[in-house]
Amino acid sequence: MPSSKPLMTSSSGPTPDSVESALRTLETESGGINALAAALRGPLGEAFAKAVELIRNAKGRVIVTGLGKSGHMARKIAATLASTGTPAFFVHTAEAAHGDLGMITADDVIMALSWSGEQPEMKTLVNYSARFAIPMIAVTSNAASSLGQAADIVIELPKAREACPHNLAPTTSTMMQVAIGDAIAIALLEGRGFTALEFAHFHPGGKLGAMLKFVRDYMRTGTEIPVKPLGTKMSDAVMEMSAKGLGCVCIVNDANEAVGIITDGDLRRHMRPDLLTASVDEIMTRQPKTVPPSMLATEMIEVLNARKITTLVVTDADKVVGIVHLHDLLRAGVA
């Protein structure tokens, strides 16, 4: 018979052992991040700044390398650098000796991750770096190690206890490695003035890709736009709202400029016996918020949230060219 024992205690009961373990892990790892931040405010800051400057001035790419858990972190750092405007890729430390050294050119910068700095497999890359005068940045906890001594710049991470109770499994250390990689990537991004539009070039897929598209990619156009001219009777405006199913109707002048908007909320606020015979001019909210078709979807979401509205009229040269509804963004995975 399956056990009926609950997996978790109630919120008023004792904290499960697994949650206590998780909290200890997070506290230990956050201690490592705090130690790293403190080191950056001190002597480590100079080495960090030199590393960022070296990468910024490089003609080639950043070759991020590592082995074991450091290799996994190196792969992530390379991906973050590449996606934020710094050309980079990962080279496995052990595979380098079997032909992958050919991926590295004299214009590149090597960023080598090794907590101990004494991995034998790193020797091949160290020798290659020295032979072809390829600058190397070591990310290690031991500046006096073989890797640290061979590197042009050493980012010496502060020693911190691993979250593992035996102080063995790389946990805090790998968190610090990836954190310093993120810090380098963002410092380069900000120094270069890397924009959201540039970011969009590297992220055409997924939710990020959806958020980095433009208003014109999501707006409804042509006959899908609920629109009526000034002077229209409210009965006709309500029929237009119902037919287009967006809960609003845009009111335009003779030049097709948006001069007002009527929403479901406006109907409720102006409810009266003669509402349907009234003119839209009396009911509409004047000077509706409009956005250009070239606005990023992320910025459009901010406008909707800030104004607590669900619909935006899209104009180009003051002419109504489209309309965007929050539901369209939800379906596209933007919001």
SEPA-39603 format. One line per 4 residues: number of its first residue (from 1); their letters; for each residue x, y, z of C-alpha. Coordinates in steps of 0.02 Angstrom, whole numbers, plus 32768, in hexadecimal, padded with zeros to 4 digits. Last residue first. Layout:
BEGIN
NUM = A = X/Y/Z; ...
This chain:
BEGIN
335 = AVGA = 80C0/87BC/7BD8; 8120/8795/7B39; 80E8/86E1/7B23; 8092/8701/7A7C
331 = RLLD = 7FE7/86D7/7AC5; 8007/874F/7B55; 803A/87D9/7ADE; 7F9B/87C5/7A79
327 = HLHV = 7F38/87C7/7B1C; 7F87/886D/7B4B; 7F3A/88BF/7AB2; 7F98/891B/7A28
323 = IGVV = 7F49/8990/79A8; 7F82/89C2/78FC; 7FAB/8A48/787B; 7F58/8AE4/78C4
319 = KDAD = 7FAB/8B7D/7878; 8015/8BF1/78E6; 80B0/8BD3/787A; 809C/8B1B/78A6
315 = TVVL = 801C/8AEF/792A; 7FF7/8A54/7991; 7F65/8A5B/7A0B; 7F87/89FE/7AAC
311 = TTIK = 7F12/8989/7B09; 7F12/8934/7BB3; 7F26/89C7/7C2A; 7F77/89DB/7CD5
307 = RANL = 7FD7/8A75/7C9D; 807F/8A37/7CDD; 8059/8983/7CB0; 8027/89A9/7BFD
303 = VEIM = 80BC/8A1E/7BE5; 8136/899E/7C2E; 80EF/8917/7BBB; 810D/8989/7B25
299 = ETAL = 81C2/89A1/7B5A; 81DD/88E5/7B59; 8186/88D8/7AB0; 8205/8950/7A66
295 = MSPP = 81C0/89EF/7A16; 81CE/89FC/7957; 8111/89F7/793B; 8102/8A9C/7999
291 = VTKP = 809C/8AA8/7A39; 7FF9/8B01/7A63; 7FA7/8B33/7B07; 7EFA/8B79/7AE6
287 = QRTM = 7EE7/8C36/7AD9; 7E2E/8C3C/7B07; 7DCC/8BB7/7B63; 7D2F/8BA3/7AFC
283 = IEDV = 7C7E/8BBE/7B3C; 7C46/8C68/7AFB; 7CA0/8C5F/7A53; 7C5B/8BAF/7A3C
279 = SATL = 7BB2/8C01/7A21; 7B1D/8BD1/7A8D; 7A90/8B62/7A4C; 7AD4/8AC5/7A9E
275 = LDPR = 7AEE/8B1C/7B45; 7A3D/8B63/7B50; 7A07/8AFE/7BE9; 7AAD/8B15/7C46
271 = MHRR = 7B52/8AB7/7C5D; 7BE2/8B30/7C4E; 7C5B/8ADA/7CC6; 7C2A/8A2D/7C8B
267 = LDGD = 7C41/8A59/7BD4; 7CE8/8AAD/7BF8; 7D24/8A0F/7C4D; 7CFA/89A7/7BB5
263 = TIIG = 7D6C/8A1C/7B54; 7D55/8AB7/7AE8; 7DEE/8B08/7A9D; 7E13/8BB9/7A65
259 = VAEN = 7E68/8C2D/79E9; 7EC9/8BAA/7987; 7EF8/8BF9/78E0; 7EA5/8BB7/7842
255 = ADNV = 7EAC/8C65/77F3; 7DEE/8C77/77FC; 7DF4/8C59/78B8; 7E05/8BB0/790F
251 = ICVC = 7DAF/8B55/799D; 7DFC/8AAD/79CF; 7D82/8A28/7A0B; 7D99/89BA/7AA3
247 = GLGK = 7D77/8910/7AEE; 7DE4/88B6/7A71; 7D5F/8848/7A22; 7D5C/8897/7975
243 = ASME = 7CA0/887F/795B; 7C70/88AE/7A0D; 7CD3/8951/7A0A; 7C8F/897D/795F
239 = MVAD = 7BDC/895D/799C; 7BFF/89CC/7A32; 7C3D/8A57/79C0; 7BA2/8A4B/7952
235 = SMKT = 7B2F/8A5C/79E9; 7B9F/8AE8/7A2B; 7B73/8B54/7995; 7C08/8B8A/792C
231 = GLPK = 7C34/8C43/7930; 7CF0/8C25/792D; 7D21/8B93/78C1; 7D1F/8ADB/78F3
227 = VPIE = 7DA8/8A5A/790C; 7DB8/89A7/7949; 7E56/8970/78EC; 7E45/88C3/789E
223 = TGTR = 7E15/8912/77F7; 7EC7/894D/77DC; 7F42/8921/7865; 7F54/88C1/7906
219 = MYDR = 7FF8/88DF/7960; 806F/8854/7994; 8106/8861/7921; 80EE/891D/7909
215 = VFKL = 8105/8933/79C5; 81B5/88EE/79B4; 820D/884D/79E0; 827F/8842/7A77
211 = MAGL = 81FB/87FB/7AEB; 81D8/876B/7A74; 8291/8744/7A63; 82A4/8742/7B1F
207 = KGGP = 820D/86CF/7B2B; 825C/8652/7AB5; 82BA/8678/7A15; 8309/870F/79C0
203 = HFHA = 838B/8728/7A49; 8431/875F/79FC; 83EC/87EE/7992; 8379/8820/7A21
199 = FELA = 840E/884C/7A8F; 8440/88CD/7A0D; 8394/891C/7A1C; 839F/8913/7ADA
195 = TFGR = 843E/897B/7AD0; 84F6/8956/7AF2; 8543/89F9/7B2E; 85F0/89AD/7B20
191 = GELL = 861D/89CF/7BD5; 8574/898E/7C0D; 8585/88EA/7BAE; 863C/88D5/7BE2
187 = AIAI = 8610/88EE/7C99; 857D/8877/7C81; 85EB/87ED/7C3B; 8671/8803/7CC0
183 = ADGI = 85F1/87FC/7D4D; 859F/8763/7D01; 8647/870B/7CFD; 8669/8740/7DB1
179 = AVQM = 85C1/86F3/7DE2; 85E2/8654/7D7F; 8683/8637/7DDF; 8638/8666/7E86
175 = MTST = 85AA/85E9/7E71; 862A/8566/7E3C; 8689/8581/7EDF; 85ED/857E/7F4C
171 = TPAL = 85BE/84D7/7F01; 8653/846B/7ED3; 863A/83CB/7F3A; 86C0/83BE/7FC2
167 = NHPC = 869D/8423/805F; 865C/8384/80B1; 85B6/83D8/80D8; 85AB/840F/8020
163 = AERA = 8585/84C8/801D; 863D/84E6/7FF6; 869C/8556/806C; 86E8/85F3/8024
159 = KPLE = 8792/8621/7FE0; 878E/86CC/7F8E; 8798/86C9/7ED0; 883E/86FD/7E87
155 = IVID = 8822/8751/7DDE; 88D1/873D/7D9A; 890C/87A0/7D04; 899B/8770/7C8E
151 = AAQG = 898E/86BA/7CC1; 8A20/8643/7CDA; 8A32/865C/7D96; 8977/864A/7DB2
147 = LSSA = 896F/85AA/7D4C; 8A00/855B/7DAA; 89B3/8591/7E4F; 89EA/862C/7EB2
143 = ANST = 894A/8689/7E83; 88E4/8601/7ED6; 8827/8612/7ED4; 8822/8613/7E18
139 = VAIM = 87E6/8676/7D83; 8880/8686/7D16; 8880/8705/7C88; 88F3/86D9/7BF9
135 = PIAF = 893D/8746/7B6F; 896D/86E8/7AD0; 8A28/8700/7AB6; 8A30/866F/7A39
131 = RASY = 8AA3/85FE/7A9E; 8A67/863C/7B48; 89B0/8619/7B24; 89D8/8570/7AD8
127 = NVLT = 8A3D/8541/7B73; 89AF/8573/7BE7; 8931/8519/7B7B; 8993/8477/7B81
123 = KMEP = 89B5/848A/7C3B; 88FB/8493/7C65; 88EB/83D5/7C60; 895B/83CA/7CF9
119 = QEGS = 88D9/8426/7D64; 8937/8490/7DE3; 88D9/8534/7DE9; 8876/84F4/7E7D
115 = WSLA = 87D0/8543/7E4B; 87F5/8538/7D92; 87A6/85AB/7D11; 880D/85E7/7C7D
111 = MIVD = 87DD/8684/7C1C; 8841/8687/7B7B; 8845/8727/7B14; 8844/871E/7A56
107 = DATI = 88A7/8779/79CF; 892D/86F2/79C8; 88AA/8673/7997; 8855/85E5/79F5
103 = MGLD = 87E9/8565/799B; 8884/8505/7964; 88A3/84DC/7A1B; 880D/8468/7A04
99 = GHAA = 887C/83E5/79B4; 8893/8362/7A3B; 88ED/83CA/7ABE; 885A/8441/7AC9
95 = EATH = 87E5/83AF/7AED; 8820/83A9/7BA2; 87FE/8461/7BC4; 8757/8463/7B6C
91 = VFFA = 874B/84FE/7B00; 86B6/8570/7B1B; 8687/8603/7AAD; 868C/86BF/7AAF
87 = PTGT = 865D/8759/7A4A; 862E/87E1/7AC9; 8583/882A/7A9F; 8514/87EE/7B2C
83 = SALT = 84E7/8744/7AE5; 859D/8717/7AC7; 85D2/8744/7B78; 8543/86E2/7BC4
79 = AAIK = 8568/8648/7B5B; 8621/864E/7B86; 85F5/865D/7C3F; 8583/85C5/7C34
75 = RAMH = 860A/855B/7BE2; 8689/8594/7C64; 8613/8561/7CF0; 8605/84B2/7CA8
71 = GSKG = 86C1/84AC/7C94; 86DB/84E2/7D48; 866E/844D/7D79; 86E6/83DA/7D1D
67 = LGTV = 8766/8435/7CB2; 8774/84E9/7C7C; 8780/855D/7BE8; 873A/8603/7BAC
63 = IVRG = 8783/8641/7B08; 8756/86F9/7AFB; 8755/8734/7A48; 87C4/8797/79D4
59 = KANR = 87FF/884B/79C7; 8810/885A/7A83; 87F9/8908/7ACB; 875C/88E1/7B30
55 = ILEV = 87A6/883C/7B6C; 8842/8890/7BB1; 87DB/891C/7BFE; 876A/88A1/7C58
51 = AKAF = 8800/8840/7C99; 8856/88DF/7CD4; 87B9/8915/7D32; 87AE/886A/7D87
47 = AEGL = 8865/886F/7DB9; 884D/891B/7E08; 87AE/88E8/7E61; 8800/884F/7EAF
43 = PGRL = 8865/88C1/7F22; 87CB/8902/7F81; 8717/8927/7F51; 871E/888D/7EE3
39 = AAAL = 8753/8826/7F7B; 86B7/885E/7FDA; 8648/8829/7F48; 869E/877F/7F42
35 = ANIG = 8686/8767/7FFE; 85CE/8791/7FE9; 85C0/8713/7F5C; 8612/868E/7FC9
31 = GSET = 859E/86B5/805A; 850C/86A5/7FE1; 8548/85F4/7FBE; 8549/85C7/8076
27 = ELTR = 849E/8615/8096; 8455/85BF/7FFE; 8498/8516/8032; 8460/852A/80E5
23 = LASE = 83B2/855A/80A9; 83AA/84C2/8038; 83DB/8450/80C7; 8354/849A/8137
19 = VSDP = 82DA/847F/80A8; 830E/83C9/8099; 8300/83B0/8155; 824A/83E7/8152
15 = TPGS = 821F/8488/81B3; 81B8/8461/824D; 80FB/847D/8246; 8094/851B/8227
11 = SSTM = 80AF/8515/816B; 8076/8462/816B; 80F4/83D5/815D; 812A/8396/80B5
7 = LPKS = 812B/82EB/8063; 808A/82B6/80B6; 8080/8202/80F9; 7FF8/81A2/809D
3 = SPM = 8071/8118/806D; 8044/80AE/7FD8; 8000/8000/8000
